[in-house]
Amino acid sequence: MSDQKTFHLGLCMAGAVSAGAYTAGVIDYLIETLERWEEAKKTGDPSIPSHQVVIEVIGGASAGGMTSIIAGAAMQNPIGHITPDKRNDEAFKNNNKLYDSWVNLAADDMLPLMLKNDDIKKNNKVISLFNSDFIKGIADKAVTVNPNTPYSRPYLSDDADILVTLTNLQGIPYSLGFLGGVSKLDQYKTSSHRDFGHFVLNKTTYNNDGRIPLSFLNNINLDIAKSCAMATGAFPIGLSAREIIRDKQQVFDNRFINLLNEMEKKYNTNVPKSIVTDNLIAQKSFLHEIIDKLQNQNTYTTLNVDGGMLNNEPFEIIRDVIIDKTKEDREANNNYDTCRSSILMIDPFPCEDPDVEFDTSIGIMNVIKQTFKTMRGQLLFKPQDIEKAMNPKNISRFLIVPERENGTDDISGSMAIACGSFEGFGGFFDKSFRVHDYFLGRRNCQYFLQEWLTIPADTTNPIFTENYSAEAKNRFLSKRGSLAIIPDTNKGNPNMEETALIWPQIEASKVESWRKLFRERIKELTFRLADLKGIDKFLLNIGYGLLIGRKATDAVINMITNDLKKHHLIK
């Protein structure tokens, strides 16, 4: 479509553990709104804006990456969106892939599954704190589509990218040549552990561009997509790490994984030979040599944990993908009068306000806690994005975060969602938490599309000036006096207004019922890990029975109870 008609959109979904239920609700309503708008345009109604919004890339980290792949699969078939009149129809809801994957999971109460010890017995070793076997069943179902009912969606690009972040524990090796170095032994060795599962949707052949062809309908590379979905959500230590096997050339060709591709564009072989180009040639040779030693001839196998550990909000990568696909000028993208694309980020756990009561004690547990917070904070800090945020004409990025009303107060961030408890694991405690957050996601998305995903009405951007009639402007003008980028045809219809559910709570007795499960899991973990240290099992058994097991279990139950009380989720 012409540049005068089409606005391009990238979806970026941040890591969220069980709060993926919130993200799934947002995506459900977003797709539904695009669908209704497309149908309304066919009627010729002059109050319907005639421009086109096309999703070019769907990506994310951890739970957001998993949702990206689930959404890609869901959009291959018709979707039964869970509108207000369908909330109590269990059979209908279960046919919605987003709802089924994130709300139903593998059981209403997930802890009995996650605390079973059969994973340890099966593998004869500890692979994670929680039993992660249930994840494969969810992934199998999530990527399975009906090839007999394909569904065309004009708002989804014919070659949409799906991109999930990964943390590659082995890493991509680099040898950095310094001036004065005369051999490989003098070079500075390092590794990059930021990895990506990068797919191009609805393609069956590889185009030598680093994007793995992915077709849900034709069963092309579903195993790789499924492995990436499980790997990006493999919460470090808590959930099992995952192995991914890819074609080696697809890794070498991907510019986000193999950084030498970008360097080669900058220092291409057409310029006179220099120290820089010589180092680049040596570096490429080193990279191939090392990986050839580590891997077999054709495939590249990696062990991966949570993609959110190194890149939890990859909007800068998603923006690069869109800019490259649309050939849009980057400066033009920063001005709403000339931009042709934007990124919509969904983040169930946005950064909270700075801690005014920072704990300055030097105790080791506090230092460990603050160190991890520091690492995450520094990974999120991007000075260039602060500069862009200060530009009032920049609409290159939008953000949806959880928000709910509590009487007269508005609550936002992790305290607004039930799954935000226990560092994001709260959704595994009770299905009612996930149900609440899913429908809060739909409610937040409805309001966001109508009031915030907008462009100022005085814009001179031709995509909007030429495709918004006077009637359309009147119908879809926000309260702030701006025009909806994605018009919601439900606007003004009280029967289709999304409402939040009552804040869920569980009985204290339910938490207490988990005590035995935790005690047995902790015992199995302790004894298996003790084997590695050669500790006398007889003495350990006495110590565990008298002190370790009870103390450890009490500590876990107390932490859960206190956190649920903090979030007002326990009666």
C-alpha positions as CSV (number, residue, x, y, z in Angstrom):
1,M,0.0,0.0,0.0
2,S,1.1,3.6,-0.6
3,D,2.8,5.6,2.1
4,Q,-0.2,8.0,2.0
5,K,-2.5,5.2,3.2
6,T,-0.6,2.9,5.6
7,F,0.6,3.3,9.2
8,H,3.0,0.5,10.3
9,L,2.9,-0.9,13.8
10,G,5.3,-3.0,15.9
11,L,4.1,-4.8,19.0
12,C,6.6,-5.2,21.9
13,M,5.7,-7.3,24.9
14,A,7.8,-7.2,28.0
15,G,8.6,-10.0,30.3
16,A,6.0,-10.8,32.9
17,V,6.1,-14.4,34.2
18,S,2.5,-15.4,34.9
19,A,1.3,-11.8,34.2
20,G,1.4,-12.9,30.5
21,A,-2.3,-13.3,31.2
22,Y,-2.6,-9.5,31.2
23,T,-0.6,-9.1,28.0
24,A,-2.8,-11.8,26.3
25,G,-5.9,-9.8,27.2
26,V,-4.5,-6.7,25.7
27,I,-3.6,-8.5,22.5
28,D,-7.1,-10.2,22.3
29,Y,-8.8,-6.8,22.4
30,L,-6.3,-5.2,20.0
31,I,-6.8,-7.9,17.3
32,E,-10.6,-7.7,17.8
33,T,-10.6,-4.0,17.3
34,L,-8.6,-4.2,14.1
35,E,-11.0,-6.9,12.9
36,R,-14.1,-4.8,13.6
37,W,-12.5,-1.8,11.9
38,E,-11.7,-3.8,8.7
39,E,-15.3,-5.0,8.6
40,A,-16.7,-1.5,9.1
41,K,-14.6,-0.1,6.3
42,K,-16.4,-2.6,3.9
43,T,-19.7,-0.9,4.6
44,G,-18.7,2.4,3.1
45,D,-19.7,4.3,6.2
46,P,-18.2,7.8,5.9
47,S,-17.6,8.0,9.6
48,I,-15.1,5.1,9.4
49,P,-11.5,6.3,8.7
50,S,-10.1,4.6,5.6
51,H,-6.4,4.4,6.3
52,Q,-4.7,1.1,7.0
53,V,-2.7,-0.1,10.0
54,V,-0.4,-3.0,9.4
55,I,1.4,-5.0,12.1
56,E,5.0,-5.5,10.8
57,V,6.6,-7.1,13.7
58,I,5.5,-8.9,16.9
59,G,8.1,-9.4,19.5
60,G,9.0,-9.6,23.2
61,A,10.8,-11.2,26.0
62,S,10.0,-14.0,28.4
63,A,6.2,-14.1,28.8
64,G,6.0,-11.4,26.1
65,G,8.0,-13.5,23.7
66,M,5.8,-16.5,24.4
67,T,2.7,-14.4,23.8
68,S,4.2,-13.2,20.5
69,I,4.5,-16.7,19.2
70,I,1.0,-17.6,20.5
71,A,-0.5,-14.5,18.8
72,G,1.2,-15.4,15.6
73,A,-0.4,-18.9,15.7
74,A,-3.8,-17.6,16.8
75,M,-4.0,-15.2,13.9
76,Q,-3.8,-18.1,11.4
77,N,-7.4,-19.1,12.2
78,P,-10.6,-17.2,13.1
79,I,-10.5,-16.0,16.8
80,G,-13.5,-16.0,19.1
81,H,-12.8,-12.8,21.0
82,I,-14.0,-12.8,24.6
83,T,-16.4,-9.8,24.5
84,P,-18.4,-8.8,27.6
85,D,-21.3,-11.1,26.6
86,K,-19.0,-14.1,26.4
87,R,-17.3,-13.8,29.8
88,N,-19.3,-16.6,31.4
89,D,-19.2,-19.0,28.4
90,E,-16.4,-21.4,29.5
91,A,-16.5,-23.5,26.3
92,F,-16.2,-20.4,24.1
93,K,-13.3,-19.0,26.2
94,N,-11.4,-22.2,26.0
95,N,-11.3,-22.0,22.2
96,N,-9.5,-18.7,22.3
97,K,-5.8,-19.6,22.1
98,L,-4.6,-16.5,24.0
99,Y,-7.0,-17.2,26.9
100,D,-6.5,-20.9,26.9
101,S,-2.7,-20.6,26.9
102,W,-2.4,-18.0,29.6
103,V,-5.5,-18.3,31.8
104,N,-6.3,-22.1,31.7
105,L,-2.6,-23.0,31.7
106,A,-2.4,-26.7,32.6
107,A,-4.6,-26.5,35.7
108,D,-6.6,-24.1,37.8
109,D,-4.2,-24.4,40.7
110,M,-0.7,-24.7,39.2
111,L,1.3,-25.3,42.4
112,P,0.6,-29.0,42.8
113,L,2.0,-29.5,39.3
114,M,5.0,-27.2,39.8
115,L,5.9,-28.8,43.1
116,K,5.7,-32.5,42.0
117,N,9.1,-34.3,42.1
118,D,8.6,-36.5,39.0
119,D,10.8,-34.2,36.9
120,I,13.8,-34.8,39.3
121,K,13.2,-38.6,39.3
122,K,12.8,-38.7,35.5
123,N,16.0,-36.7,34.9
124,N,17.9,-38.1,37.9
125,K,19.0,-34.6,38.7
126,V,17.7,-31.1,39.6
127,I,17.0,-29.0,36.5
128,S,15.0,-26.2,38.1
129,L,13.4,-25.2,41.4
130,F,9.9,-25.7,40.0
131,N,8.8,-28.7,38.0
132,S,8.5,-27.2,34.4
133,D,7.2,-30.2,32.6
134,F,3.8,-28.6,32.2
135,I,5.2,-26.0,29.9
136,K,5.7,-28.3,26.9
137,G,2.1,-29.4,26.8
138,I,1.0,-25.7,26.7
139,A,3.5,-24.9,24.0
140,D,2.4,-27.9,21.9
141,K,-1.2,-26.8,22.0
142,A,-0.4,-23.1,21.5
143,V,1.5,-23.6,18.2
144,T,-1.0,-26.1,16.7
145,V,-3.5,-24.5,14.3
146,N,-6.2,-25.9,12.0
147,P,-4.8,-25.9,8.4
148,N,-8.3,-26.3,7.0
149,T,-9.5,-22.9,8.2
150,P,-6.8,-20.3,7.3
151,Y,-7.8,-16.7,7.9
152,S,-6.6,-13.7,6.0
153,R,-5.9,-10.6,8.1
154,P,-5.2,-7.4,6.0
155,Y,-3.7,-5.7,9.1
156,L,-1.0,-8.4,9.5
157,S,2.0,-8.0,7.1
158,D,2.5,-10.8,4.6
159,D,6.0,-11.1,5.9
160,A,5.5,-10.1,9.5
161,D,8.5,-10.7,11.8
162,I,8.2,-12.5,15.1
163,L,11.1,-11.9,17.3
164,V,11.8,-13.2,20.9
165,T,14.8,-12.4,23.0
166,L,16.9,-15.3,24.4
167,T,19.8,-15.5,26.9
168,N,22.4,-17.7,25.3
169,L,24.4,-19.2,28.1
170,Q,27.3,-20.2,25.8
171,G,27.4,-16.9,23.9
172,I,28.6,-15.8,20.5
173,P,32.4,-15.5,20.7
174,Y,34.3,-12.4,19.6
175,S,38.0,-11.7,19.5
176,L,38.6,-7.9,19.6
177,G,41.8,-6.9,17.9
178,F,43.6,-3.9,19.6
179,L,46.1,-1.8,17.7
180,G,49.5,-3.3,18.3
181,G,48.2,-6.9,18.5
182,V,50.1,-9.2,16.2
183,S,48.4,-12.5,16.7
184,K,45.1,-14.0,17.9
185,L,46.7,-14.6,21.2
186,D,47.0,-10.9,21.7
187,Q,43.4,-10.2,21.0
188,Y,40.7,-9.5,23.7
189,K,38.3,-12.4,23.9
190,T,34.7,-11.9,24.9
191,S,31.2,-13.2,24.2
192,S,27.8,-11.8,23.5
193,H,25.0,-13.6,25.2
194,R,22.1,-11.6,23.8
195,D,20.4,-14.0,21.3
196,F,17.1,-13.9,19.4
197,G,14.6,-16.3,17.9
198,H,13.9,-14.3,14.8
199,F,11.2,-15.6,12.4
200,V,9.4,-14.4,9.3
201,L,5.7,-15.4,9.3
202,N,3.9,-17.4,6.6
203,K,7.1,-18.2,4.7
204,T,8.4,-21.7,3.8
205,T,11.8,-21.0,2.3
206,Y,14.9,-19.2,3.8
207,N,15.8,-15.9,2.2
208,N,19.4,-15.6,3.5
209,D,18.4,-12.7,5.8
210,G,18.7,-14.3,9.2
211,R,14.9,-14.7,9.6
212,I,13.8,-18.3,10.1
213,P,10.8,-19.1,7.9
214,L,7.8,-20.0,10.0
215,S,4.5,-21.4,8.8
216,F,2.0,-22.6,11.3
217,L,-0.4,-23.8,8.6
218,N,2.3,-25.8,6.8
219,N,4.2,-27.0,9.9
220,I,7.4,-25.3,8.9
221,N,9.9,-24.8,11.7
222,L,7.3,-25.2,14.4
223,D,9.7,-27.1,16.6
224,I,12.1,-24.2,16.6
225,A,9.3,-21.7,17.4
226,K,8.1,-23.9,20.2
227,S,11.6,-24.2,21.6
228,C,12.1,-20.5,21.5
229,A,8.8,-19.9,23.2
230,M,9.8,-22.1,26.1
231,A,13.3,-20.8,26.2
232,T,12.4,-17.1,26.3
233,G,10.2,-17.8,29.3
234,A,12.7,-20.0,31.2
235,F,13.0,-18.0,34.3
236,P,16.6,-18.4,35.6
237,I,16.9,-21.3,38.1
238,G,13.1,-21.2,38.8
239,L,12.1,-22.8,35.5
240,S,14.0,-25.3,33.3
241,A,16.6,-24.0,30.8
242,R,15.8,-25.0,27.2
243,E,17.9,-26.2,24.2
244,I,17.4,-24.7,20.8
245,I,18.7,-26.2,17.6
246,R,18.9,-23.9,14.6
247,D,20.5,-23.8,11.2
248,K,24.0,-22.4,11.7
249,Q,23.7,-20.1,8.6
250,Q,20.5,-18.5,9.9
251,V,22.4,-17.5,13.1
252,F,25.4,-16.1,11.1
253,D,23.1,-14.2,8.8
254,N,21.1,-12.5,11.5
255,R,22.4,-9.0,12.1
256,F,21.0,-8.8,15.7
257,I,22.9,-12.0,16.7
258,N,26.0,-11.7,14.5
259,L,27.1,-8.1,15.0
260,L,29.7,-8.5,12.3
261,N,27.0,-8.2,9.6
262,E,26.5,-4.6,10.6
263,M,30.2,-3.9,10.8
264,E,30.6,-5.4,7.3
265,K,28.1,-2.9,5.9
266,K,30.0,0.0,7.5
267,Y,33.5,-1.2,6.5
268,N,32.7,-2.9,3.2
269,T,35.3,-4.5,1.0
270,N,35.0,-1.8,-1.6
271,V,37.0,0.7,0.5
272,P,40.8,0.5,0.6
273,K,42.2,-2.1,3.0
274,S,42.8,-0.8,6.5
275,I,43.4,-2.1,10.0
276,V,39.7,-1.9,10.5
277,T,38.8,-4.1,7.6
278,D,41.7,-6.5,8.3
279,N,40.4,-6.9,11.8
280,L,36.9,-7.5,10.5
281,I,38.1,-10.3,8.2
282,A,40.1,-11.9,11.0
283,Q,37.1,-11.6,13.4
284,K,34.7,-13.3,10.9
285,S,37.3,-16.1,10.5
286,F,37.6,-16.5,14.2
287,L,33.8,-16.6,14.8
288,H,33.3,-19.3,12.2
289,E,36.3,-21.3,13.4
290,I,35.2,-21.3,17.0
291,I,31.6,-22.2,16.3
292,D,32.7,-24.9,13.8
293,K,34.7,-26.5,16.7
294,L,31.7,-26.3,19.0
295,Q,29.0,-27.5,16.7
296,N,28.4,-30.0,13.9
297,Q,28.4,-29.0,10.2
298,N,25.0,-27.6,9.8
299,T,23.3,-26.8,13.1
300,Y,23.9,-24.5,16.0
301,T,22.7,-25.7,19.4
302,T,22.3,-23.4,22.3
303,L,21.3,-23.7,25.9
304,N,19.0,-20.8,26.9
305,V,17.3,-19.1,29.8
306,D,14.8,-16.3,30.1
307,G,15.2,-13.7,27.4
308,G,14.2,-11.0,29.7
309,M,17.3,-11.4,31.8
310,L,19.3,-9.4,29.2
311,N,16.7,-7.6,27.2
312,N,13.3,-7.5,28.8
313,E,11.8,-4.7,26.6
314,P,13.4,-5.0,23.2
315,F,11.5,-2.1,21.6
316,E,14.8,-0.7,20.1
317,I,15.3,-4.0,18.2
318,I,11.6,-4.0,17.0
319,R,11.9,-0.4,15.9
320,D,15.0,-1.2,13.9
321,V,13.1,-4.0,12.1
322,I,10.2,-1.7,11.2
323,I,12.5,1.1,10.0
324,D,14.4,-1.3,7.8
325,K,11.2,-2.8,6.4
326,T,9.5,0.5,5.7
327,K,12.7,2.4,4.6
328,E,11.5,5.2,6.8
329,D,13.8,8.1,7.6
330,R,14.7,7.9,11.3
331,E,14.3,11.6,11.9
332,A,11.0,11.6,10.1
333,N,9.9,8.8,12.4
334,N,10.4,11.2,15.4
335,N,7.9,13.7,14.1
336,Y,4.1,13.0,14.1
337,D,3.6,15.0,11.0
338,T,6.0,12.8,9.0
339,C,6.1,9.4,10.8
340,R,4.8,6.3,9.2
341,S,5.3,3.8,12.0
342,S,5.3,3.4,15.8
343,I,5.9,0.8,18.5
344,L,3.3,-0.2,21.0
345,M,4.8,-1.8,24.1
346,I,2.8,-3.8,26.6
347,D,4.5,-4.0,30.0
348,P,2.8,-5.6,33.0
349,F,5.7,-4.7,35.2
350,P,6.8,-1.1,34.4
351,C,9.6,0.2,36.5
352,E,8.2,1.5,39.8
353,D,9.1,4.8,41.4
354,P,12.7,5.0,42.9
355,D,12.9,3.5,46.3
356,V,13.0,6.4,48.8
357,E,13.6,4.0,51.6
358,F,16.6,2.3,50.1
359,D,18.2,-0.3,52.4
360,T,21.9,0.7,52.8
361,S,22.9,-2.2,55.1
362,I,25.9,-4.3,53.9
363,G,24.4,-7.7,54.8
364,I,25.0,-10.2,52.0
365,M,21.3,-10.9,51.3
366,N,20.6,-7.2,50.9
367,V,23.6,-6.8,48.7
368,I,22.5,-9.7,46.5
369,K,19.0,-8.3,46.2
370,Q,20.2,-4.8,45.3
371,T,22.8,-6.1,42.9
372,F,20.2,-7.9,40.8
373,K,18.0,-4.7,40.9
374,T,21.0,-2.7,39.8
375,M,21.7,-5.0,36.9
376,R,18.1,-4.9,35.7
377,G,18.0,-1.1,36.1
378,Q,21.1,-0.5,34.1
379,L,20.0,-2.9,31.3
380,L,16.8,-0.9,31.0
381,F,18.6,2.5,31.0
382,K,18.9,3.9,27.5
383,P,19.9,7.6,27.3
384,Q,18.9,7.9,23.7
385,D,15.3,7.0,24.6
386,I,15.2,9.7,27.3
387,E,16.1,12.2,24.7
388,K,13.3,11.0,22.4
389,A,10.8,11.1,25.2
390,M,11.5,14.8,25.7
391,N,10.4,15.6,22.1
392,P,6.7,16.5,22.2
393,K,6.3,15.7,18.5
394,N,7.6,12.1,18.9
395,I,5.0,9.4,18.8
396,S,7.4,6.6,17.9
397,R,6.6,4.6,21.0
398,F,3.5,4.0,23.1
399,L,3.1,2.1,26.4
400,I,0.2,0.1,27.9
401,V,0.6,-0.6,31.6
402,P,-1.9,-2.2,34.1
403,E,-4.3,0.3,35.6
404,R,-7.4,-0.3,37.7
405,E,-9.7,1.7,40.0
406,N,-9.9,0.9,43.7
407,G,-12.7,3.0,45.0
408,T,-11.6,6.6,44.5
409,D,-7.9,5.7,43.8
410,D,-6.3,4.6,40.6
411,I,-3.7,1.9,41.0
412,S,-1.1,1.2,38.3
413,G,1.9,-1.1,37.7
414,S,2.5,-4.4,39.4
415,M,0.0,-3.6,42.2
416,A,-2.8,-3.3,39.7
417,I,-2.6,-6.9,38.6
418,A,-3.2,-10.0,40.7
419,C,-0.4,-11.9,38.9
420,G,2.0,-9.1,40.0
421,S,2.3,-10.7,43.4
422,F,5.3,-12.8,44.4
423,E,7.5,-11.3,41.7
424,G,5.2,-12.3,38.9
425,F,4.6,-15.9,40.1
426,G,1.3,-15.0,41.7
427,G,-0.7,-16.1,38.7
428,F,0.3,-19.7,39.4
429,F,-1.4,-19.6,42.8
430,D,-5.0,-19.4,41.6
431,K,-6.9,-19.2,38.3
432,S,-9.0,-16.3,39.5
433,F,-5.8,-14.1,39.5
434,R,-5.2,-14.9,35.8
435,V,-8.9,-14.4,34.8
436,H,-8.9,-11.0,36.5
437,D,-5.7,-9.8,34.8
438,Y,-6.8,-11.1,31.3
439,F,-10.0,-9.0,31.4
440,L,-8.1,-6.0,32.9
441,G,-5.9,-6.2,29.9
442,R,-8.9,-6.0,27.6
443,R,-10.3,-3.1,29.6
444,N,-7.0,-1.2,29.6
445,C,-6.6,-1.8,25.8
446,Q,-10.0,-0.5,25.0
447,Y,-9.4,2.8,26.9
448,F,-5.8,3.0,25.5
449,L,-6.9,2.7,21.9
450,Q,-9.7,5.3,22.3
451,E,-7.7,7.8,24.3
452,W,-4.0,7.3,24.0
453,L,-2.9,5.6,20.8
454,T,-3.6,8.8,18.9
455,I,-2.2,11.5,16.8
456,P,-2.9,15.3,17.3
457,A,-5.9,16.4,15.3
458,D,-3.9,19.3,13.8
459,T,-1.3,17.0,12.2
460,T,-0.4,17.5,8.6
461,N,0.5,13.8,8.3
462,P,-1.2,12.7,5.0
463,I,-2.0,9.2,6.3
464,F,-4.5,10.9,8.6
465,T,-5.4,14.1,6.8
466,E,-6.4,12.3,3.6
467,N,-8.2,9.3,5.3
468,Y,-10.1,11.0,8.1
469,S,-13.4,12.5,7.0
470,A,-15.1,15.2,9.0
471,E,-17.6,12.6,10.2
472,A,-14.8,10.3,11.2
473,K,-13.0,13.0,13.1
474,N,-16.1,13.8,15.1
475,R,-16.7,10.1,15.9
476,F,-13.2,9.1,16.9
477,L,-11.8,12.3,18.5
478,S,-10.4,11.5,22.0
479,K,-11.1,13.5,25.1
480,R,-7.7,15.1,24.6
481,G,-8.7,16.3,21.1
482,S,-6.6,13.8,19.1
483,L,-7.4,11.2,16.4
484,A,-7.3,7.4,17.0
485,I,-4.6,5.6,15.1
486,I,-6.7,2.4,15.4
487,P,-10.4,3.5,15.5
488,D,-12.4,1.4,18.0
489,T,-15.9,1.0,16.5
490,N,-17.2,0.0,20.0
491,K,-16.6,3.6,21.2
492,G,-19.8,5.0,22.6
493,N,-21.5,1.6,22.8
494,P,-22.3,1.0,26.6
495,N,-23.1,-2.7,25.9
496,M,-19.6,-3.3,24.7
497,E,-17.7,-1.5,27.3
498,E,-15.1,-3.6,29.0
499,T,-15.4,-3.6,32.8
500,A,-12.9,-4.8,35.4
501,L,-13.7,-7.9,37.5
502,I,-13.9,-7.8,41.3
503,W,-10.4,-8.0,42.8
504,P,-9.8,-11.7,43.6
505,Q,-8.8,-13.1,46.9
506,I,-8.1,-16.6,48.2
507,E,-8.5,-18.2,51.6
508,A,-5.5,-18.4,53.9
509,S,-6.3,-22.1,54.3
510,K,-5.4,-22.6,50.6
511,V,-1.9,-21.2,51.2
512,E,-1.5,-23.5,54.2
513,S,-2.5,-26.5,52.1
514,W,0.7,-25.9,50.0
515,R,2.9,-26.5,53.1
516,K,3.3,-30.2,52.5
517,L,4.0,-29.7,48.8
518,F,6.7,-27.2,49.4
519,R,8.2,-29.4,52.2
520,E,8.5,-32.4,49.9
521,R,9.9,-30.4,47.0
522,I,12.5,-28.7,49.2
523,K,13.5,-32.0,50.6
524,E,14.0,-33.5,47.2
525,L,16.0,-30.5,46.0
526,T,18.1,-30.5,49.2
527,F,19.0,-34.2,49.0
528,R,19.7,-34.2,45.3
529,L,21.9,-31.1,45.5
530,A,23.6,-32.6,48.6
531,D,24.7,-35.6,46.4
532,L,26.8,-33.2,44.4
533,K,28.7,-32.1,47.5
534,G,29.1,-35.6,49.0
535,I,27.3,-34.7,52.2
536,D,26.5,-37.7,54.5
537,K,22.8,-38.5,53.8
538,F,22.2,-39.9,57.2
539,L,23.3,-36.7,59.0
540,L,21.4,-34.6,56.4
541,N,18.2,-36.6,56.9
542,I,18.4,-36.0,60.7
543,G,19.2,-32.3,60.1
544,Y,16.4,-31.9,57.6
545,G,13.8,-33.6,59.7
546,L,14.7,-31.6,62.8
547,L,15.4,-28.2,61.4
548,I,16.1,-27.6,57.7
549,G,12.8,-28.7,56.2
550,R,10.6,-27.0,58.7
551,K,12.5,-23.7,58.7
552,A,12.7,-23.6,54.9
553,T,9.0,-24.4,54.4
554,D,8.0,-21.9,57.1
555,A,10.1,-19.3,55.3
556,V,8.5,-19.9,51.9
557,I,4.9,-20.0,53.3
558,N,5.5,-16.8,55.2
559,M,6.9,-15.0,52.2
560,I,3.9,-16.0,50.1
561,T,1.4,-15.1,52.8
562,N,3.0,-11.7,53.4
563,D,3.2,-10.9,49.7
564,L,-0.4,-11.8,49.1
565,K,-1.4,-9.6,52.1
566,K,0.6,-6.8,50.6
567,H,-1.4,-7.1,47.4
568,H,-4.7,-7.6,49.3
569,L,-5.1,-11.0,47.6
570,I,-5.7,-13.1,50.7
571,K,-8.8,-13.1,53.0
